[in-house]
Amino acid sequence: NPPNFLSEDTSMIDQVRPAALTAWMQAQATTAPAVVLDVREPWELQTAAVRPDGFELVTIPMGEVPARLAELDASRPVACLCHHGARSLRVAAFLVQNGFERVANIAGGIDAWSAERDPQVSRY
């Protein structure tokens, strides 16, 4: 059975627009670079992908996050990304439940990323 992300409490998750992401990362005041965790499916990554710019990009499809949690470093800030922000919000809440303290959801997802941060990112 796939993990149930729907039960997570999302009220404590920072909602960060793509335009404000750099400021959020800088506010975390860590020496290690922040991580953008893209939880979209492989076909979506082929359609539109972000370029790492001041952060490390990690791609793990949402359904694989629980099994691959060890690939993420809980001491680093993590901003979760999907298409419009719904899947990434659920993953962000799951990370918080699992001991991650500096977590954000990229509000508007990669669609907003294209509009606000990098027009070269395809919209779909």
Secondary structure as GFF3:
##gff-version 3
##sequence-region A 1 124
A	DSSP	three_ten_helix	5	7	.	.	.	ID=ss1
A	DSSP	beta_strand	14	16	.	.	.	ID=ss2
A	DSSP	three_ten_helix	18	20	.	.	.	ID=ss3
A	DSSP	alpha_helix	21	27	.	.	.	ID=ss4
A	DSSP	beta_strand	35	38	.	.	.	ID=ss5
A	DSSP	alpha_helix	42	47	.	.	.	ID=ss6
A	DSSP	beta_strand	56	59	.	.	.	ID=ss7
A	DSSP	three_ten_helix	62	64	.	.	.	ID=ss8
A	DSSP	three_ten_helix	69	71	.	.	.	ID=ss9
A	DSSP	beta_strand	78	81	.	.	.	ID=ss10
A	DSSP	alpha_helix	86	97	.	.	.	ID=ss11
A	DSSP	beta_strand	103	106	.	.	.	ID=ss12
A	DSSP	alpha_helix	109	116	.	.	.	ID=ss13
###
